[in-house]
Amino acid sequence: MANHQLNPNNWINSYSDYLFNYTISRVNDREMAKDLVSETFLAGLKSMSNFKGEASERTWLVSILKRKIIDYYRKINSNKGKAEVRMNYNTDSESEGDWLEERVADPFDKTAEDNLENSELGNAIHECISKLPKKQAEVFKQKTILGYDTETICNELNITASNLWVIIHRARTALAECMEENWF
Amino acid sequence: MKKSFLFISCEEAKHICDKNQYGEATGWERVKLALRLSWCNITRGYSKNNSKLTDAIHKSEIDCLKEDEKEKILESFKEELIKHQ
């Protein structure tokens, strides 16, 4: 059944945050994540004729993004052999005999499963944020995700501090309900 | 109605609870909230859900684009979109 349609005019507003969160949890580089998201939208535009309408617009864009991320890793891995590892070894006599492993971060702290679950949790939160009214979503993102202080947000959006807290309250109530239905 | 210096309404408690999620509630506000939480089930329920949401947000390490970053992506996309249409 082909009932989904593409509307590229809404792509950036509707999906950029979701795609960015998806990407940054996989490439861990803000600049690269932005580039990959931007390239995904452009690639989507070029291959619109291939869209069969079987998946939602977002699923289709995510599938393009996945290929972009794989290409990115292929590209950096092809240069792996050329990479030069530089490390400062302790030369003082006290630490003589210490093994290289001591310099490696504790792998038991965070597992791949944790990362995957956190990434999915982030996507679920973004999905709930996308259902909020535009202003609520913007204020919530600036305050909660980007960590801007109250004064900065009030100046930028031309609202009072009490307005901000009312908006935050409504956003948090709606998000808690949405997360309760979809995640918790 | 005269406003009590210690006892607060449910709405005010929720407001303080929201501010507390961002570390912006004052010490005195936290005392008033704690007192309200000790006897009000509605405030307790709200506070529990609110904390759960905060924990989920912290755990997810969620990120999003800043407004200017989104604008840049939008600009380059619009140029292509015009060519495409």
Interface residues (C-beta under 8 A of the other chain):
Chain A: P8 N9 W11 I12 S16 D17 F20 N21 I24 S25 K34 V37 S38 F41 L42 L45 K46 M48 N118 S119 L121 G122 I125 H126 K141 K143 T144 I145 L146 T150 W165 I168 H169 R172 L175 A176 M179 E180 W183 F184
Chain B: K14 H15 D18 K19 Q21 Y22 E24 N49 N50 K52 L53 A56 I57 K59 S60 E61 I62 D63 C64 L65 K66 E69 K70 K72 I73 L74 S76 F77 E80 L81 H84
